[in-house]
Amino acid sequence: MNFIDYNLLIFIIINISLVINFKKIKLFHYLLDKPDKKRKFHLKQTPLAGGIILIINLLIYFIIVNIDERHLLSEIFYNNKFEFYVFIFTTFIIFLIGLFDDKYNLSPNYKFLLLSLAILIILFFDNNLIISSIKFSFFDKTVNFNQYNIFFTYFCFMVFLNAFNMFDGINLQASFYSIIILIFIIILYSNSILINILLIFLICYSFLNYKNKSFLGDSGSLLIAFIIGYIFIKLYNLEKITYTDEVFIFMIIPGLDLIRLFFKRILNKQNPLSGDRNHLHHLVSAKFSLIKSTMIIQFLIALPLIMLYFNTNKLLIIVVTIFCYCLLLIKLKKIS
């Protein structure tokens, strides 16, 4: 075993220990999600500890990298230590925004403003995170953003943060989605310590979530979404990912649900950032058990990625996935 393997073993031991001793650790029970019979239908108060466990992992990651800089050299996401520090600093800011939202239920507009500031800060300090151009597999020309590159990158981050946050609605959904994404990133593009740490956390957290012992909370879902978005942009700028539509394929199901709900709320004269129970997972879970609902939604997520692995035409993948998504919505409406 090399030094990286030993440290990953440390993370496995730490996360399993946190799961085993979850009830004894008071910090994990600081925030409780209370059922309200309107949007939250779980049976009892449940700790919002997912974000806290993840930030503990990131803190240990920060300490280990500072103790042994070989970890920094083995990562592809940071050109230097400053970029690593900026990344860690931003994760803590995102975590705190989510934590305050979990505690005080911030208004959608206020939360949007705070997240915008956090994203703009990291884009200001890390030029390697800025998307300057995009190219599609079915389009010959490259689209350059020139002076609008920061705005476009900010837009991409905010869309995915909100899509992922909205997608986290039933047990196992967000964690399984993230696990599938990270596994396919490793298979198709690249591996890293950061990705492995995130996978270790997600697998251990999924056990707590399945047992109804913990939810991610906004502190967890926003933090995971930010890290995944960060990974995708860095891989794209490093040319590990060739085409923009490849990234879209990874995010297509949360993205479709975000677009559908955005326009539906506007038509109903509601705040498009407000919450409701019209998400795909709410519609599916109203008709099926948790396990069946999870299998249906994760199949929708995995299908385009499996097609991508077999080098299927990317435009065809997008068309097939949109068709399957719409077909599921139609079937659910007929069942009701």
N, C-alpha and C positions, 0 to 999 in steps of 0.2 A: 504493500500500500504506500502511495506517495503522500506528501503533506496535505494535498487537497482532499484525498480520500479520508484521511484521519479527521480532518476538520468537518467534513460532511457527516462522519460517524458521530462526532460531537453534537451536531445539530439534530441528528436522529434521536440520540439519547435525551437531549434537552426537551425536544418536543413531546416525546413519549412520556417523559417525567411530568411535564406540564399537564398532559391529558390525564394521567393517573392521579395526580394531586389537584385536579381542577377544583374540587369542592373545598379544599383546604386553603386555597390561595384567595384571600379577601379581595385583592386587587381585581380579580376577574369578575367579582360580583358587585363592583362599584356602580355600574349602570345596568338597570333592568328594563327590559322591554315589556310593557304591560299590555295585555289584550284589551281592545276597545270595542270589539264586535262590529266595527265599521270597516277598517282596513286590516286589522290585526286579529286573527281568529285563533291563535294558539291558545292552549288551555290554561297556561300558568305564566307567571313572570319569568322571563328567561334572560340570563346575562348576555349583554352585548360585548363579548370578550374577544371576538375574532381579531379585531384591529389591534387590541392590546397585545395579544400573543404574537401577531405579525411584527409589531414594532419592537418587541423584545428580540425577535430573531434578527431584525435589521440592526439593532443596537449591538448585538453580539458580532454580527458580520462586520460592522464598523470597527469594533475593538480588535478583532482578529486581523483585519487588513492592516491596521495601524501597527500591530505587533510584528507582523511578517508581511512585508510588501511584495513578496512573491505572488500573493493572491491578486494583487492589483495588476501585476504583469500578466497573469493568466487570464484576466478578464478582457473581453473585446470592447466593452461598452465605454471605457474611460481612457482617454488619451493621456491623462495625467492625474495626479492626486487631487488637484483642484476640482476637476470634473466630478470625481468621486465624492468629494465633500459637498459640492452643490447638489448632487443627486440625493445624498443622505439628508441634507438640510431640508430639501423640498419634501421628501417623504414625511419628515416630522411635521412640517407645516400642514400638509394634506391630512395627516392623521389627526392633528389638533382641530382642524376645521370639522372633520367628521365627528370627532369626540364631542365638540360643542353642539353640533347638530343633534347627536344622540341624546345629549343632556338637556338642551334647551329648545329643541325643535325649531331651528332657525327657519325663517321664511325662505321660500325657494329663490327669491330675488337676491336676498342677502347672501345666501350660500353660494349662488352663482357668482356674485361679485368677489367673494373671498377666494373661491377657486380660481377665478380669472387672474387675480393678483398673484397667486402662488405659481400658476403656469407661466405667466409673463416674467416672473422673477427668474425662473430656471432658463427660459429662452434668452433672457438678457445676458446671463452669465455663461451659457454653454452654446456656443455657435454650432457645434457639431450635432446639436439636437434639432436644428432648423431644417425644414424641408424646403429646398430651393427649387425643385422641379419634380414632376411626376410623369410616368410613362405607363402606358397600358399595352397589354399583349395583343390587343386587337386594333391598335391605333398606331400608325407609323411615327407620328411626330411626338416630341417631348414638350410638355407644357411647362414653361418657366414662369416663376412667380415674381422674380426680380424684387422690387421694393415691398411686395405684398407677402413675402415668404414667412415672416414672423406671424402675420395675421392668419395665414393658412394653417401653419403648424398649431397655433393656439386654437383655431377652429377644430382641427382634428382631435386634439386632446380633449376639448370640452364636450364634443359630441360623444366620444367614447366613454368619458367619465360619467356622463348622464345616462347613456345607453346601458352601461354596465350596472350603475346604481339602480336603475329601474328594473333591470333584469334579475336582481337579487330579491326574489319574492317568496320562494318556497325552499324548504330544506334541501340541501345538496346541489341546488341548481347552479349557483355562482361558483362554488368550489369545484364541481365536476366540469363545468365549462372551462374554468381556468386550467384545470389539470389536463384536459384534452388539448387545449391550445398549446400549453407548454411542452407536452410530449411531442406534438407535431412540429413545434419549433426546433426541438432537439433533432428529430428525425430528418427534417427537410433542410435546416439551415445551420444551426450551431448550438453548442452546449456552453454552459458557463456555471460558475459557482452560484451566482445570483439566481439563476433559473432553478438549480437544484435545491437551494435553500427554500425558495418559494414552493416548489413541489413537495418537499418534506413537510412544510407547514400545512399546506392544503390537504394532504392526505391525513395528517393527524387531526386537523380541525374538522374534517368531514365526519370523523367518528363522533365528535362532540355534537355536531349539527344533526347527524342522523338520530342520535339519542335524545334530541331536544334539550341538550344541556347548554348550548350556546348558539348565538347568531353572530354574523359578521358585524352588523351595525354599519352605519355610514362610515365610521372610522376604518372599518375593514374593507368594505366594498370600494370606497373611493381610493384607498391606498393600493389595493390589488389592481384596479383599473389603471391608475397612474403608472405603476411599475410595468404592466403589460404594454401600455401605450409607449412608454419609454423604450422598452426592448424592441418593439416593432420599428420605431423610427430610427433607432441606432442601427438595426440590422439593414434597414432600407438604405440609409446613408452610407453604410459600409459596403453596399452592393451585394450583401448576402441574399437579400430579397431583390429580385430583378424588376418586378412589375408591381404597380400600385394595386391592381385588381387582386393580386395574391393576398394582400393585407385585408382587403375588403371581404374576401372569401372567409377569412378567419372570424370576422366580426359581423357577418351578414345577418344572422338571426336576431341578435340584440339590436342591430341597426334597423332592420325591417320593422321590428316591434316599436322602436322609438319613433320612426317616421309615421307609422299607422296611428299611434296614440297622439303624436304631436298634432296631426291634422284633425283627428277626431275631437280633441279637446278644443281646438280653435273653432271648429264648426259648432260645438256646443257652448261657445263663448266662455270657456274656462281657461285658466292659466296653463299653458302647455307644459310647464315645469311642475305642476301640482301632481299629487298622487291620487290614484284610484285603484279599482280592482278589475280593470279591463285588460291587464297585461296578458300575454300569451299563457304564462304559467298559471295565472288565476283561472283562465278559461279552461285549461286542460285539467287542473287539479280539482275543479268543480265537478268534473265528469269521471275522473279516474282516481285511483289510489296514488299515494306519494311515489311508490316504486314505479308504477306504470307511467305516471306523469313524467318522472325523471327520465325513464327510458325513451319516451316519445320525444321529449325536447332534446335530450343529448344525441339521439339518432339524427335529428335535424341538424345539429351542430357538427356531428362527426361526418355525415354523408359528404358534404362538399370538400372536407379535408382529405377524406379517403380518395375522392375523385382527383383532387390536386396531387396526391402522392403518386397516382398512376398516370400523371401528365395528361389528364383530360383537358380539352380546350377550356380555357378559363371563362370565356363568355358563356359557354354551354353550362358550366358548373353554376354560374350565377342564375341563369334562366331556370335550370332544374330546381335549384334551391328555392327561388321565389315561387315557382309553381307548387312545390311541396308545402311551403308555408301557407300559401293562399288556400290550397286544398284542405289543409288541416283546419283552418278557420271556418271554411264552409261546412266541413263535417261536424265540427263542434256546434255550429249554429243549428244544424239539422237535428242533432241529438237533443238540444234544448227544446 
